[in-house]
């Protein structure tokens, strides 16, 4: 393997590994956000007896 190919392979490996590690860490550290359904209470269901 010539030096240019080795440098290219190592740089690609380092970039992909660091990006994966960064986003994995970000997923683990970020707190869980509330969804829109959790923010607003659901109104009581009105059921009408038709029979």
Secondary structure, DSSP 4 states (H G I P E B T S, - for coil): --HHHHHHHHHHHHHHHHHHHHHHHHHHHSPPPPPHHHHSPPPPPP-----
